[in-house]
Amino acid sequence: MSELKYTVVKNDEQYYEYCNRLEELVSSGLKDEGSVNEYELLYLLIKTWDNEHRTIPEMDPVEFIKSLMEDHGLKQTDLVEIAGVGKSTISEILNYKKRMSKSVIRKIADHFKIQQEALNKAYRLEGEGKINDFESHFSPVMDAKVGNSVSYEEFTDEFIVENTKMKIYKHTG
């Protein structure tokens, strides 16, 4: 019996080896059935490892990016290249003055081989605070308005709350 080329991922070294091979396959264009099958197998093995071993940190996305930069010895100028945006945009993001676009989230997540969900979380921008006890700026409706992705359930739940508050205001104001 011949030895399997790929097995279930058992450690980080094997995980990164498979990730690198997956990137090579994607870069080559998946030109034949063999490379497509290899891609699909690696994708499943990597995804299984991610689901079992990779947790999304509980820190806000900006702090998470800063920690990734520190861990990888990167500077702000490196992040400019990774994200494909200008220096001022990266500076505004890292200083909580601007939210990350979907494109920036995707590029940073791809570069660091992390789940986009780790960066696609609500966080406060500079000068934002709690509007009142009932409503904070971390609302899915507001996130959708500024271009951040939110789940359908989050949006519809918050939309119902927003519409109810507007109706109450119209009747009392």
C-alpha positions, 0 to 999 in steps of 0.5 A: 500500500502506498503512503498518502500524500496528505493526512489529517493535520496534526500540528502547526508545521503541517498546517502551514505546509498545507497552506503554502501548498494551497497558495501554490495551487491557487497561483498556478491556476488549477489547470487540471483535474488533479490540481483541483482535487488536490486543492479541494482535499487541502482546503478540507484538511486546513478548514478542519484544523482551523475549526478545531484549533484556531479561535478568533481572539476576543480583542478588537480587530485593530488590537488584533492587527497590531498584535499580528504586526508585532508578532511578524515584525511588521511596520505600518508601511508593510501593512500599507502594501498588504492591504493595498491602501494608502498610508493615511488610510492605514494610519486612520484604521490603526488610530481608530479614526476609520473602519476597515473596508471589506477589501482591507479585511479580506487582504489582511486576513488572507495575508496572515491566514486568519479567518475574516471574522476575526477582523470583521467585528464592531469596534469603536472609532475615536470620539464614539461613545455610548449614545445612551443606555439603550443604544450603543454605536455597535449596532449592525444597522450602523455597521451596514451603513458604514460598509461593514458586513453584518449577518442577516439576523443581526441586521434584521433584529437591529432594524426592527429595534431602530424602526420601533424607536423611530415610531415611538419618537414620532408619536412622542416628539 
